[in-house]
Amino acid sequence: MTAAVGILLNALLVFVPFLAGAFRLVPLTLVQWVIVLCASFAVFPLGELYKALARLAERRPRRVAKAPLSAAGTFRTRKRRIRLHGNSR
């Protein structure tokens, strides 16, 4: 509903001479239309590039930072200690 009201108001501004004059609206030149169209269509390739980069980032394995070792040759996880190199401690 809101979009329809916005479109109607824009149409009134453009097609009713009194309103067009009050807002000092003038027709666009051919060069201005080309600029508008190029800027409008630039959104599509940029959006596709963003999605392609996002898919690429999801496929790459993420590097996990290693936990620092303690003096006993173990490192702590949230739930338990993990022993490295067969230490018997």
PEMOHU-V535121 format. One record per residue. RES is the residue in one letter. BURIAL is b if it has 16 or more other C-alpha atoms within 10 Angstrom, else e. Layout:
RES	BURIAL
RES	BURIAL
This chain:
M	e
T	e
A	e
A	e
V	e
G	e
I	e
L	e
L	e
N	e
A	e
L	e
L	b
V	b
F	e
V	e
P	e
F	e
L	e
A	e
G	e
A	e
F	e
R	e
L	e
V	e
P	e
L	e
T	e
L	e
V	e
Q	e
W	e
V	e
I	e
V	e
L	e
C	e
A	e
S	e
F	e
A	e
V	e
F	e
P	e
L	e
G	e
E	e
L	e
Y	e
K	e
A	e
L	e
A	e
R	e
L	e
A	e
E	e
R	e
R	e
P	e
R	e
R	e
V	e
A	e
K	e
A	e
P	e
L	e
S	e
A	e
A	e
G	e
T	b
F	b
R	e
T	e
R	e
K	e
R	e
R	e
I	e
R	e
L	e
H	e
G	e
N	e
S	e
R	e
